[in-house]
Amino acid sequence: MRKSWATCFARFWCAIRAVAGWQAQSGALATRMGDNAVQRFSRPHHHFCAPPMSHLSSPTSSRLPALNTQAVDAPYEDLPADRELVLKVIPMPADANPNGDIFGGWVMAQMDLAGAVLPARHAQGRLVTVAVNEFIFKQPVRVGDILTFLARMVRIGNTSMQVHVSVFSERLSAQGKYVKVTEATMTYVAIDEHGRPRSVPRRTL
């Protein structure tokens, strides 16, 4: 009985030493692998090294266009009383081009949103933009300007609706004074759930 107990204890102790030795070897191997990996990836011209990305460490302001504060020689206008306010928005630096002026395409996209407000009341459902007569930009838009979008229904047909949209800007240094930026007549068509034209329920202006 004593011999059997001593044998079991010896085997148990050998197993513990074997596990400890394996863990020590594994740790040393991992350390060597880690050192090799650090040395390998720290080489200046290794093919796995990505090119320096200095723009990520630069301040955010250096990647944005500089604010254009140049004065614009434009007459101030009164807002037309026969049109409805459908949208007000302030452009941000991310909407500006390298010159610091707002992209014309951004203004056009806002006009498309603003122009759909009044036709949506008459369509009472889905509608799509099908035509724009023209965009003529009279004045630039600057970062921080308050843009005012005014709309007026022009015509309501069987399936289509025309709306006139005007855009006015309030400069940062001249709040309450409006400069006309652009205007356009936009055509929308009411559609059903299958995308086909449908009759406009409300046809009174």
VENNOR-V877194 format. One record per residue. N is the residue number from 0. OMEGA is omega in radians with two decimals (999 if undefined). Layout:
N/OMEGA
N/OMEGA
This chain:
0/3.13
1/3.14
2/3.13
3/3.13
4/3.14
5/3.13
6/3.13
7/3.14
8/3.14
9/3.13
10/3.13
11/3.14
12/3.09
13/3.12
14/3.13
15/-3.14
16/3.13
17/3.12
18/3.13
19/3.12
20/3.11
21/3.12
22/3.13
23/3.12
24/3.13
25/3.12
26/3.13
27/3.11
28/3.13
29/3.13
30/3.12
31/3.12
32/3.12
33/3.11
34/3.13
35/3.13
36/3.13
37/3.13
38/-3.10
39/-3.07
40/3.09
41/3.08
42/-3.00
43/-3.04
44/3.12
45/-3.04
46/3.07
47/-3.08
48/3.11
49/3.09
50/-3.12
51/-3.12
52/-3.06
53/-3.10
54/3.12
55/-3.11
56/3.14
57/3.14
58/-3.12
59/-3.08
60/-3.11
61/3.14
62/-3.13
63/3.12
64/3.09
65/-3.13
66/3.12
67/-3.11
68/3.14
69/-3.11
70/3.12
71/3.14
72/-3.10
73/3.13
74/3.07
75/-3.12
76/3.03
77/3.10
78/3.14
79/-3.07
80/-3.07
81/-3.13
82/-3.05
83/3.07
84/-3.10
85/-3.12
86/2.96
87/-3.09
88/3.11
89/3.10
90/-3.11
91/3.14
92/3.13
93/-3.13
94/-3.04
95/3.06
96/-3.12
97/3.11
98/-3.13
99/3.07
100/-3.11
101/3.10
102/3.07
103/3.12
104/3.09
105/3.11
106/3.13
107/3.11
108/3.10
109/3.11
110/3.10
111/3.09
112/-3.10
113/-3.11
114/-3.10
115/-3.06
116/-3.11
117/3.09
118/3.14
119/3.11
120/-3.13
121/-3.12
122/-3.13
123/-3.13
124/-3.10
125/3.05
126/-3.11
127/3.04
128/-3.11
129/-3.10
130/3.01
131/-3.06
132/3.09
133/3.02
134/3.05
135/-3.11
136/-3.12
137/-3.09
138/3.08
139/3.06
140/-3.09
141/3.08
142/3.13
143/3.06
144/3.03
145/-3.12
146/3.12
147/-3.13
148/3.13
149/-3.07
150/3.10
151/3.10
152/-3.12
153/-3.09
154/3.05
155/3.12
156/-3.14
157/3.14
158/-3.04
159/3.13
160/3.09
161/-3.14
162/3.11
163/-3.09
164/3.07
165/-3.12
166/3.10
167/-3.09
168/2.98
169/-3.13
170/3.13
171/-3.08
172/-3.10
173/3.12
174/-3.12
175/3.07
176/-2.96
177/3.05
178/-3.14
179/-3.08
180/-3.11
181/3.08
182/-3.13
183/3.03
184/-3.03
185/-3.11
186/3.12
187/3.14
188/3.07
189/-3.13
190/3.12
191/-3.09
192/3.11
193/3.13
194/3.13
195/3.11
196/3.10
197/-3.11
198/3.09
199/-3.09
200/-3.09
201/-3.06
202/3.10
203/3.14
204/999
